[in-house]
Amino acid sequence: MPIYSASYLMRTQRRGCYSFRMKVPLDLQSCIGKKELRASLRTGYTGEAHFKARLIEGRVQQLFRKIRIRF
């Protein structure tokens, strides 16, 4: 059975660097004040970008859970 991994990578055409992009869930948009989170991964290498994006995605999911517990 294949393992599904969500990808939050975007690559800029101008510089060739990867960025992390993730939608904020509707129930948290008013708390966070944004509909989408973005961050530069500061790399043009695919493998390194995937690794960094997975780290950020994990931290963001933890943050979402903490916010939901408090509100």
N, C-alpha and C positions, 0 to 999 in steps of 0.2 A: 504494500500500500504506500503510495507516495506521500511524503510529508509536505504539507503546504506551508509556505513561508510568505507572509505579506511583504511586499516591497514598497518602501516609501521613498524611493530614489528618483531624483530628477537630474538631468544633466543639462547644464547651460551650453548653449551653442557657441557663445562668444569665447569663453575661456576653457570650456571642456571640463570644468569642475562639477562634482556631484553635490546635490543638496538634499536634505531631508525635508519631506513635506507630509503632514498628517492632518486630516480633518479633526476638528474638535467635536465630540458628540453633542447633539442638540441640547441635552439636559445640562451640559456644562458650559455652553457658550456664554451665558449671562454671567457666570462666575469668573470665567477666564477673560472675557471681553474680546475674544477673537473667534473666528470661524475656522481658522487654519493655523497651524504652527509650521514655521519654516526655519531651517538652520543650514548654513553652509557646512559641508563635511570637509572642505579644504583639501580635497584630493581628486585626482583624475583617474585613479586606479580603481577598477571595478571591485576587486576583492576587498580592498581596504574600505571602500565606500559601503559595501554590504555589511561588513563587520561593524563599522561606526553607526550605521543606520539601525542595526539590531540593538545595539547598546542604548541608543537614544530612545528607540521605541519601547524598550523595557522600562526605562526610567519614566517615560511619559505615561505609560499604562499604570505604573505604581502611583504616580501623582494623581491621575484620574480617580483611582480607587480611594485614595486618601481624601480627596475633595468630596466624593460621594458619601463617605462615612461621616464627614463633618456637617454636611448640609442635608 
